């Protein structure tokens, strides 16, 4: 049932996006990008604590890099499909009556397949909006325990983590065309829908983990067709 729901989320929105476009799709170009991601988990760990012991969900910064193939559908819709590496995770800060005690630093490495539809209100204008989804393979998950803050213990928790993550993407961007290549920048928000925790081992106190990430990207698009052909 979970696979069926994911399949519907993938194909139904994409089919509807292009329903009004009659043009045969073709590969227009290739994009490469780099950026950063500010990530967190949606929930705090379910740890039994005393009232004086507090915990606050914080964000952690990680790198993002990828390559996308660009397909054009008509004059206003474009589809980007590619591969992306991202380091996500979260930082749980612990305190005792307001005094810092330490941090649980979760580091989640994923290789994803983001598929997004870009809509440009004016065919040759700079701004655009985008939406889509990402299916990711979780390649690493580590917990860096800095409690007390003067000590550091690192634990591999990949075995307590599911192999796949899936979420929705929404964002906006702007670009500067320079002949057969274009500079662009984007802001994307990733909203994870799947619980990636097995609730075992080191993640026993963390039975539900869903990723959230705000990404800021910059890159270059190389056109495979000259602008006058579009």
Secondary structure, DSSP 8 states (H G I E B T S, - for coil): -HHHHHHHHHHHHHHHHTTT--S--EEEEEEEEEEEEEEEESS-------TTEEEEEE-EEEEEEEEEEEEEETTTEEEEEEEEEEEEEEEEEEEETTEEEEEEEEEEEEEEEEEEEEE-SSTT-S-EEEEEEEEEEEEEEEEEEEESTT--EEEE-GGGB-SEEEEEEEEEEEEEEETTEEEEEEEEEEEE-S--B---GGGTT-----EEEEEEEEEEEEESS-GGG-
